[in-house]
């Protein structure tokens, strides 16, 4: 038996997003190779700043890695992660600065 639901299209519906609403990424993330097998390099058009970190999420949005960054590129190791689609976020205390997606083969 399924519950009865009444819904008016365009009113009181659930929104979901990969980034915070209203946040506009300010950094361009480039990820190569992509797809990758054992490691990938993440590069940004602006140097990473103290306090910034790279967050790796799986397709369910679960945080798998949260690592501090430095320079303007870093190497991300697969380290046993299963094949599939992953999402990268460059973050600081204010929120998301850059977004990217990648595939582990």
N, C-alpha and C positions, 0 to 999 in steps of 0.2 A: 504494500500500500504506500503510495506517495502522497506527501502533503500537498494541499492545494495552495497555489501562490497566485497573487494578483500583482501585476507589475505594469506601470505606465511607462512606455519607452521614453527614455531621456530624463527620468526623474528618479532620484534616490537609488542609483545603481552604484556598484562597486568599481572603482578605478584601480588599476595596478600599473606600476611603472618600474623600470630598471633603475631609475635615478629619482632623486627627490623632485617633487613637482616644482616647477618654476626654476629649477637649477639648470643653468646652461653651461655645459662643459667648456672650460677655457683652455684646455690642453689637447692637442692632437696626439693620440696614441697610435704608434705604428708597431705591429707585431710581426716578426719574421723569424724563422720560416713559419708559415701558417697555411695548412696544417703542419704540426710538428710531431716528432716521435719521442725524443728524450729531453730536449730543452728548446726554449724559444727566447728571443731577445725582444725586450720592450723598450721602445725609444719614444721620447717626447720632443716636441719642437721647442720647449722651454726647459731649462735645467730644473731637476728636482730640487726642492727646497727642504731645509730641516723641518721635521714634523710631518712630512708627507709620507704616505705608505701606499703600497700596491695591494689591493684586495682581490683574491681569486675566488669566484663563486661557481658552483656547478649550475646545471640547468634548473634546479629547484630553488636556486637563490641562497643555498647554504654556503657560508664562508668556509673555505678550505684552507686558505692561506691569508695571512695579513702580515706583510713584511715592510720594514722601513726601506726607503729608497734614497739613493744619492747619485750625483752626476746627472747625465741626461739619458742614460740607458742602463738596463740591468738584464741579467740572464735569469730566466725562470726555469727551474728544473722540474721535470715531470714527477720524479720520485714516487712511483707506484700508483699514480692517479689512473683510473680507467679511461679508455678511449671515449671520446664524446665532445660535446660543445661546452665551453666554459666562457665566463664573462670576467673581464678585468675592469677594475675601477682604480683610478688614481684619486686619493682622498687626502684631505687635511682636516683640521678641526672644524672648518666651516661646512664641509660636505664634499660632494663629488666634483673633481676638477677635470677628469677625462674618463672616457669609456672606450672599451674595445671588446672584441670577442675573438675567440680562438678555438681551434679543434686539436685535440690530442688524437693521433692515429692509433 
